Amino acid sequence: MKKLFFAAVTAMVMSISLQAQEAETKVKKVYDETIDPIEQIDQALAKARAEGKFVIAQVGGNWCPWCLRFAAYMEADSAITDIVEKNFVYIHVNYHPRKSKDNVRAQEMLKRLGNCGRFGYPVMVVLDQDGKVVHIQDSAYLEEGKSYDHDKVMSFFKHWTPAAVKGN
């Protein structure tokens, strides 16, 4: 009887584990872990200057459920997608606090982005066309339940467009 019970519990645990792995593989990974984050920021800044936009660096990683959740949330909301496309060059800057702790390049990136990691992940950093940090957004203030609040997210983007910051 004990063996049967143990076998049933083991099978149940393995089934739950397999389901969790399958769910995880279906989540779209948005952070490119192979590119240099500083080069990524420099390329985004060049594009932003050419297009008259600001850069928003969403710092986090594929390891972070809230980071992936925010990316999916933005993609699903056409009003947010529209304001972002018109005003920002939006990039996902990969950073893993545990793996990058001793990585000099990763620490340079955090310093360049105003030591944004102090807010947790994801964190959004708004850069003007010269690369100056104009705002760091703690994403916790944009959350609602297990997702994000449309009005809060929209307000964040509206208040940090180039026109809003420059007073146009």
Backbone hydrogen bonds, N-H to C=O, Kabsch-Sander energy under -0.5 kcal/mol:
donor,donor_aa,acceptor,acceptor_aa,energy
5,F,1,M,-2.4
6,F,2,K,-2.7
7,A,3,K,-2.5
8,A,4,L,-2.2
9,V,5,F,-2.5
10,T,6,F,-2.5
11,A,7,A,-2.3
12,M,8,A,-2.1
13,V,9,V,-2.5
14,M,10,T,-2.4
15,S,11,A,-2.0
16,I,12,M,-2.3
17,S,13,V,-2.4
18,L,14,M,-2.3
19,Q,15,S,-2.3
20,A,16,I,-2.3
21,Q,17,S,-2.2
22,E,18,L,-2.4
23,A,19,Q,-2.3
24,E,20,A,-2.2
25,T,21,Q,-1.9
26,K,22,E,-0.9
27,V,23,A,-0.6
27,V,24,E,-0.9
32,D,30,V,-0.5
32,D,92,H,-0.5
33,E,31,Y,-0.8
35,I,32,D,-0.7
40,Q,36,D,-2.3
41,I,37,P,-2.2
42,D,38,I,-2.5
43,Q,39,E,-2.5
44,A,40,Q,-2.1
45,L,41,I,-2.5
46,A,42,D,-2.1
47,K,43,Q,-2.0
48,A,44,A,-2.6
49,R,45,L,-2.5
50,A,46,A,-1.9
51,E,47,K,-1.7
52,G,48,A,-1.0
52,G,49,R,-0.5
53,K,48,A,-2.5
54,F,87,N,-2.2
55,V,127,L,-2.4
56,I,89,V,-2.3
57,A,55,V,-0.5
57,A,125,V,-2.7
58,Q,56,I,-0.7
58,Q,91,I,-3.3
59,V,57,A,-0.9
59,V,123,V,-3.0
60,G,93,V,-2.1
64,C,61,G,-1.9
68,L,64,C,-2.0
69,R,65,P,-2.3
70,F,66,W,-2.1
71,A,67,C,-1.9
72,A,68,L,-2.3
73,Y,69,R,-2.5
74,M,70,F,-2.7
75,E,71,A,-2.1
76,A,72,A,-1.6
77,D,73,Y,-0.9
77,D,74,M,-0.9
78,S,76,A,-0.7
81,T,77,D,-2.6
82,D,78,S,-2.3
83,I,79,A,-2.0
84,V,80,I,-2.3
85,E,81,T,-2.7
86,K,82,D,-2.0
87,N,83,I,-1.3
88,F,84,V,-2.8
89,V,54,F,-2.5
90,Y,88,F,-0.7
91,I,56,I,-2.8
91,I,89,V,-0.5
93,V,58,Q,-1.8
93,V,91,I,-0.7
94,N,92,H,-0.7
95,Y,60,G,-3.1
100,S,96,H,-3.0
103,N,100,S,-1.5
104,V,102,D,-0.7
107,Q,103,N,-2.1
108,E,104,V,-2.3
109,M,105,R,-2.1
110,L,106,A,-2.2
111,K,107,Q,-2.3
112,R,108,E,-2.6
113,L,109,M,-1.8
114,G,111,K,-1.6
115,N,110,L,-2.8
116,C,110,L,-0.7
118,R,115,N,-1.4
119,F,116,C,-2.0
120,G,117,G,-1.5
123,V,59,V,-1.7
124,M,137,Q,-2.1
125,V,57,A,-2.3
126,V,124,M,-0.5
126,V,135,H,-3.1
127,L,55,V,-3.1
127,L,125,V,-0.5
128,D,132,K,-2.5
131,G,128,D,-2.0
134,V,126,V,-2.9
134,V,132,K,-0.5
135,H,126,V,-1.3
137,Q,124,M,-3.5
138,D,136,I,-0.6
139,S,122,P,-1.0
139,S,137,Q,-0.6
141,Y,138,D,-1.5
142,L,139,S,-2.0
143,E,140,A,-0.9
144,E,147,S,-2.5
147,S,144,E,-1.8
149,D,142,L,-2.8
150,H,148,Y,-0.5
153,V,149,D,-2.6
154,M,150,H,-2.9
155,S,151,D,-2.3
156,F,152,K,-2.2
157,F,153,V,-2.2
158,K,154,M,-2.7
159,H,155,S,-2.4
160,W,156,F,-0.7
160,W,157,F,-0.9
161,T,158,K,-0.9
165,V,161,T,-2.4
166,K,162,P,-2.5
167,G,163,A,-1.1
168,N,163,A,-2.3
